[in-house]
Amino acid sequence: MEVKTFKNPEATAKAFADYLCEKQLHVNRLNIALSGGSTPKLLFQILVQKYLDKIDWAKFHFYWGDERCVPPTSGESNYGMTHEYLFQHIDIPEENIHRVLGENKPSEEVLRYGQLITENLPSINGLPQFDLIILGLGEDGHTASIFPHQMELLTSKEVCAIAEHPTSAQKRITLTGALINNAKEVCFLVTGEAKAEKVNEILNITGNCERYPASYIKPSHGELTWFLDKTAYGK
Ligand code: 6PG
């Protein structure tokens, strides 16, 4: 595991943009799962401002680590946010964007999206393998849409599962912990003082870390890197 810290959220997002830009130079295709949240939004803005012509977007196949079960036009949609802040600004074939159909019935969409991932990604250790999964960290220690009250989603043998937000009860589709831990590489992008306590407990294996789903993200054969700003790192 590697921990990289930066002076503020912008520097953190820029460092990850540089990392992504370098990574895509060495591959013909990159199967990447995105997360929602504030740090990815900042990353997309920086990619559009400074990296438009430095990245061959046709190499990317975009998926989501989690998505809210809402229409793509909803302000809650992770796809919708990505379309607004990234996709509508870059030259990427429509067929490279594999969104969760949030408008579908969750019980049907979880099967469709899981099948899509299984068909489109290489199978390693008996599970589909992403090249890169970007994750955020919730203030309760959740990641993707694996929340502390649904720890069983960490060990489910399924590719993805239906999750439920603990307070709003909003249905989500999330990759399972097993699928996330089967990735070649997982990068956490975490910024802001509000995350410092959980980051400290998780990285130092202390406090109530065992209650946080993010503590169990340890790619079995892949790389794990935390991109943190100083306030999230807490030092
Ligand atoms: C989502 C995200 C979620 C997010 C965390 C952190 O769908 O909301 O995938 O897991 O990464 O909640 O969000 P912030 O970075 O906005 O705090």
Boltz pocket constraint, residues with backbone or C-beta under 6 A from the ligand:
constraints:
  - pocket:
      binder: B
      contacts: [[A, 34], [A, 35], [A, 36], [A, 37], [A, 38], [A, 39], [A, 40], [A, 66], [A, 67], [A, 68], [A, 78], [A, 135], [A, 136], [A, 137], [A, 138], [A, 139], [A, 142], [A, 143], [A, 144], [A, 145], [A, 189], [A, 191]]
      max_distance: 6.0
